[in-house]
Amino acid sequence: MAIAENAIKYARTRNLNTVIVDTAGRLAVDEAMMVEIAAIKAAVKPSETLFVVDSMTGQDAVNTAREFNLRLDFDGVVLTKLDGDTRGGAAISIRSVVDKPLKFISSGEKMDALSVFHPERMADRILGMGDVVSLVERAQEQYDEEEARRTRKKLHKDTFDFNDFLDQIAQVKKMGNMKDLMSMIPGVGKALKDVDISDDVFKQTEAIIGSMTPYERENPAAINASRRERIARGSGTTLPDVNRLLKQFDQTRKMMRSAIGAGAGGAKAMMAQAARQGRR
């Protein structure tokens, strides 16, 4: 409790307007924990109290939510681990039992994986209909207008190179978990249910590009057979891997040339390439 109170004092002295007090988590309710958390709430007087629940715990999450609400009367729920195979049944049950809104959902462990809950979007994803709105919103969050203009010029001049390709990869990676992103595309979610798409799908690509010389990155057409063999050795990959990347690069460049005006076109092109690579 003293730690929480000191955190509030620290924030006030530095004019910080938001403080998140995260209490110890439990898989089951115990009396000592409930006394402690009630004392913390009374001491810090939070403007909002949120109950964070693991979406994969099922009925246990509902029972815990009921007990917490009786003691704390929380304001809403945060549902985590929606990047797994869970169907969101816990969300529906908790909403029914405690009559409190589900405010946020999370599909990962970092802050960029936290998003506002939209019931209609969740319903679409449960039914395998995707969530294009959320996908576009994530793309817009990473959209850099100046960078887009620069890329558009390079595409028109046919000077888009592997340095630009790396920039596109970085933008897609900032959008979040790859399988979660792909599941937002209508019809793709069910197809990917049993497919393992690692967040490291770009590592091989980055290794191959990292093995290129500055000249080769800026002049992809100059990468001949001997250069390809050297790049493969330097990146710890094979010659077919390098050939495949060069082919994908050429295809992506063509796709982006026609789709860059749509804003998120480059990201979609890269995601399609990553999905095919992730299935291998």
N, C-alpha and C positions, 0 to 999 in steps of 0.2 A: 504493500500500500504506500509506503514511504517513497518508493521509486516512482510510482505514478504521480504522487503529489509533487515531487521534485521536478518531474518532467513538465508539469503544468506551469510551475513557477519559472522554469527555464524558458519556456515558450513565451510567457508574458513579458519577461525582461528583454526579450529580443524581438518583440512585436510579431511573433509567429501566430498565425490565425487558425492553424489546424494541428491538432495533436491526436495521434491514434494510440490508445492504450490497449495493448494486446495481452490478454490474460492467458494463463496456462491452459492448454487444451486437454481434454479428457475424452476417452471413448465411452465412459460410463459416468453417471452422476454419483458423487460421494458428498457427504455432509460437510466435511472440512472445506472442500472446494467451494461449495455453495455459500458458506459463511464468508469465506475470503472474498469471493467475487461481489457479494452484496455489500461488503464493507468498502471495497474499492469504488463501487458505484456511488455510495453515499459520500465518500471522501472527495472524489473528483467532479461529481455532478455533471456527467457528460451530456452534451446536447442531443446525442443520438447513441443508442445501444444496438449493436448488430450481433446476431447469432450466426457464427460461421459453422457450416456443417459440410462434412464430406459426403458427396452425393452417392458414394458407393456403399455407405453403411446401412442403407435401407431402413427397416423398422426401428432399429436402435437409434437412428438419427431423429425419428419422430418422437420417441419416448423422451430422449434427452431434450429436445426442443420444448416439449410440453412442460417438463420440470423447470427448465430455465425460465420459461415465460411466467410460470407461477411465482417464482422468486424475484425476477428482475423486471418483468413486463417490458421485454425488449421491443424495439421499433421496427425491425425488419430482419431479413435473412440474407446471408451470403452463401451461395452454393459453389463448392469447389470440385476439382477433379472432373470437369466435364469434357476433358480430352480423352477419357477412357471409353469403355463400351456402355457406360451407364445410360439409361433412357430418361432420366429425370423424374422417376417415380417418387423419389424422396421429396422433390420440390412440390409436387401436387399434394402429397400427404401432409407435409408440414403446413402448407397454406391452409388446408382444410381443418387441421387440428388446432392450430394456435391463432388462426385468423389474422396473420400478419403478412405483409407484402414481401415478396422475394425481390430484393433491390439490386443485387449484383451477382454475377456469375464469374467463375474463373476457370481457364483451361490450361493453366500452368502455374509456375511458382514465382514468377516475377510480376511487377506492377503492370507491365504492358499486356499481361494476360487477363487482367481484371476489366470487366465491361459491365455496362448497365444491362439489366435483365429486361428483355422484351418478350412477353408471353407468346405472341403470335409467331415470332421467329423461332422460339424453342419448339413450338408445335410443329412447324415446318421441318425442323431438323429431325425431330423424333419420327416423323412420317417419311423421312428420306427425301424431302423436297428441297433441301438445301437452305441457304440463307444468304442470298445475293446482296441484300441491303447491308448486312454486317461486313461482308467481304469488301464491298465498295467503300464503306466507311473506313475500314482499316487501310485500304489503299490510299484514300484521301489524306489520312493522318500522316502518311509517309511521303505524300506528294510534294515535291519541290518544284515550284513553277520555273525558277531560273534554270535548274538542272534539266527540266523537261525541254525548255527552249534550246539549251545547248545540245541535248541529245537529238532533238528534232533536226537541227541544222546539220549535225554530223551524219545523220541518216540520209538526209537529202543530198549531201555531198558524197555519200558513200565512203565516209571516213570513220565510221563507228568501229572501234577496235576492242581489244581484250581488256584494256583499262576501263572502258565504258561498261563492258560486260561484267566486270567485277563490281562496279558501282551498282548495277542493276541487281546483282545477287545480294549485295548489302541491304538494299531497300526491301527486297522480298523477305530477308531474314528478320528484319525489324518488325514485320507484320505479325510474327508469332509462330506458333507450332505449325509445322507444314501439313501434317495430317488433318489438323483442325481446320486449316484454311481450305484444303481440298474438299473437305466434307461440306463446306458452304456452297459448293457448286451443285446445282440441281442434278440428281441422278448419280452423282459421284460417291456420295456418302455410303450407300449400301455396297457399292462395288469395292470400296476401300476397307470395309469392315474387317476383313481378315488379312489385309495387306499391311505389311510393316513398312511405313515410310519414316525413316529416321530423320531427326533434325540435322544429322550430319551429312545429308545427301549432297551438299555442296562441297564437302571437304576435298573430294577427289578432284573436282573441277578447279578449286582454288589451288590445290597442289600442282596441277598441271600448268596452270597459268603462271604460278609462282616460279616454275622451272624455266619459263621463257625469258629471253633477254628483253631489255626495253625495246630494242628494235623490232623483235618478233611480236611483241604485244601491240605495237603501233602499226605493224605491217603483216597481218595474218596471211596474206597471199604469198609472202616470202617463205613461209614454213614448208620447206621441201622434205623429201624423204629422210635425208640425213639429219636434218634439224628435228624431225619428229622422233627419230630414234634417240637422240640426245635428250630431248624433253621427257621422253618416257623413262629413261634411266634416272634422270635427275629428280623426277617426281615419285619414283617408286611404283610406277604404273606400267602398263603394257602398251605396245604400239597400237593395238586395236582401240584401247581406251583413248589415246590421243586422237586417233582418226575419228572416233565417235564424237569427241568434243568439238573438233573442228567442223564436223558436219552439222552438229547441233547449233554451233555458233552461227554458221551461215544461214541455217533455217530460221533461227531466232531473229537474226538481223532482218531477214526478209519479212517475217511476221510483224516485227515492230515498225518497220517502214510503213506498213499499211495501217497499223493499229495505234501508233503513238499519239494520234490526235484524240484518242478516247481517254487519255489520262492514265488509266490503270492498265492499258494494253500491254505495256512492257512487263508489268508484274504478272499478268495472266500468261503471257508467253513463257516467262521463266518458270512459272508454277507448273505449266504443262510439261515442260522439259524435265523438271525435277521429279514429277510424278512418274514419268516413264523411266527415269534413271533409278528412282527409289524402288521400283518393282523388280529390278534385276537382282 
